[in-house]
């Protein structure tokens, strides 16, 4: 089903012949809750934008960079436009916006109350494990806003902005980009030498063994083990890559300062330590990733 864009809608710089495509969504769906992480970086992420209730995205499909802009219509479905192939819209909406995933209920009364406040949340993700890993390596031990700024500089080494002129986006680098990157150029973006080396190593691993990384028989534990075999990838980085890369349901980002702040606020436990949080997070199984998303969203807010 398609619908023509009318004058004054979406972007003035898009030809009137451009058309929206509709991806249907079952159940409550809130784009502002789902895209809350875009807002936490105050618009600094290179691959994501949020403007006037619309989510912009750039990535790789086939051999080339593509972009999409999505919004929700009055029926709760996702309207999409962009230069990506229409046949891939449904898969994209599942991988990136998690439209086929609904947060399960919690026995934990605090979390269940938060879930009821954010019933439209779905698991936003980069759509690929490699993208999640790149973002997580860049974001080690710095704030979300700082990570987004450095990531934008890294991405700028390889690609130019694409998408509508008022909200351009940049696809994250491919494995071969980083495999062949110069250490000095990466260092100049604000990365440490060790993180620059870690990105190059990650690029080489994914470029040389794409089939191995995409093996459908790999379990979550297998992926964690493979990720942790890479330089500078510890538990936080591995679990963050799985959460933000492929929206894994049940990983716990132990050591995350923002998650500790959110849990302290939600549970009224200002005395909680990281160890206390790790212990309590065991009660969130098998939906620890969902719990983290809800707590972050409750603390940091939705996309405005």
Secondary structure, 3 states (H helix, E strand, C coil): CEEECCCCCCCCCCCCCCEEEEECCCCCCCHHHHCHHHHHCCCCCCCEEEECCEEEEEEEECCEEEEEEEEECCCCCEEEEECCCHHHHHHHHHHHCCCCCCCCCCCCHHHHHHHHHCCCCCCCCCCCHHHHHHHHHHCCCCCHHHHHHHHHHHHHCCCCCECCCCCCECCCCCHHHHHCCCHHHHHCCCCCHHHHHHHHHHHHHHHHCHHHHCCCCCCHHHHHHHHHCCCCCCHHHHHHHHHHHHCCCCCCCCCCHHHHHHHHHHHCCCCCCHHHHHHHHHHHCCCHHHHHHHHHHHHHCCCC
